[in-house]
Amino acid sequence: MKLCDLHTHSTFSDGTYTPEEIIDLAVKTGLGAVALTDHNTVSGLESFISYAKDKTVSAVPGLEISTDYNGIEFHILGLFITPNMFAQINDYLKTASDRKEKSNILLVERLNDNGYKIDYEKIKKSSPSGKINRANIAAELCSLGYVESVKEAFSTILSPGYGFYEQPERLSALDTTAFLKSIGSVPVWAHPLISTERSICVEFLPAAKDRGLAGIETVYSLYSEADSEFAKRMCAKYGLIESGGSDFHGDIKPDISLGSGKGNLEIPFTFYEKLAVISKM
């Protein structure tokens, strides 16, 4: 069966593979299509698109935007982004980006004041886009020996309950969905069942469909079989298209492989084909 992977991250956010390396790995893995969906940035898409032109894999330019729905963090993917959308997306993200930068600076200042000596400018320089998130800070804490893993950093030092991190105000999930639809992108709700109660999913989906939501991830590295089945039922109920992704980050999540997730992920190429049709409508 021909497969795809519609959710990955590169060095332009918190992944460890360049956009070009993701394309090469997708070709090596035999995928029919791969999407680059870095967090809150389109900075890596130009090279992603250009490098894929003569390759055997179809490149899907995208991004993953952190949003809010009634105090819950939702991640909305925008797939099939074209270069003419870049400026509009950057303008839309500017307010959230500024808030995130202030949150990052405050976090690092508090860490330094409490004995965790990390250099914010050094971390920023490690990202080609110059934009970072907690995962980048977690990776630095890990490299300096303060924690043994990124996962440990998130569950301890960088968790909101620890007192150092303050979550910046996020963009609206419904407004973001409508925005992505308005510029011709294909909005997909990423991994809704990882941290969201099913009752909230049922509440959100009709409103999101009305604002232009095209699909939800029904296949994902961390889903249980029950999660996938529930997501499939929601797609059928609300007339949405199934999507799926590994959420590949490279070495920062070594147990998740491109295309296959934790080893048993299979994302049908038909997911890509159906979403591609929507992008042309």
Beta strands, then each sheet from edge to edge (+ up, - down):
strand 1: 4-5
strand 2: 33-39
strand 3: 58-69
strand 4: 72-79
strand 5: 171-172
strand 6: 186-190
strand 7: 215-220
strand 8: 241-245
sheet 1: 1+ 2+ 3+ 4- 6+ 7+ 8+
sheet 2: 1+ 2+ 3+ 5+
end
